[in-house]
């Protein structure tokens, strides 16, 4: 479901479960992968991606409304902590948006330092206004701390589905690439930043995003 591999100095965290929605199993697996990444030493960077036509469609609402989700009141907080952990990670992070990034999937991409989006298929979207599900405070903070103000306002208030070209024009993503280049380009961008001093990156991220990571329930280790 969640696969963590290494390509040179770049860790690649790949979500491989259809629409890659967040439920207890997938969230625990993502946290376990981030534990391994955090525990690493030496030059490193992180790429986060999905598989096929989905990056991630966010929360698994069927699971959340079912027996498992109803009995798991801490689940949403654990989702928020993923965003906080990625925001504050002591290395450069790159989202390789290989397909649809909706709701929590779009938010996860916002938590990364750089976003690369597939050019021919897939939308980036915050659909909560159409679903009747208001953003939580941590979700709002993750989006607004990373996106240009106009893009954050438009995406939150309209629920618009952005193509790669739209998203690039608004500054939601920094790079657009063909399907067979999305992950490779993300790895190249990540690897180029991997030699940077991780302690300094951690300190700078704390200055830039520490308040949001804290709202998400995450305090950096050490």
RANORWO-V327950 format. One line per field, one symbol per residue. psi: psi as a letter, one per 40 degrees, with the letter a starting at -180 (. if undefined). A space follows every 10 residues. Layout:
psi: ???
//
This chain:
psi: dhhhihgbeh ihhhhggbef ihaddddddd ddddddddei iahiihhhia ibehcheaig ddddeadddd egeedddddd dddddddeif ihhhhggeah gibddddddd eidihhhhee iiihigedde efgiiidddd ddddddiidd ddddddddfi hhidddddde edidihiide eddddddddd ddedeihddd dddddddded dddddeehhi i.
//
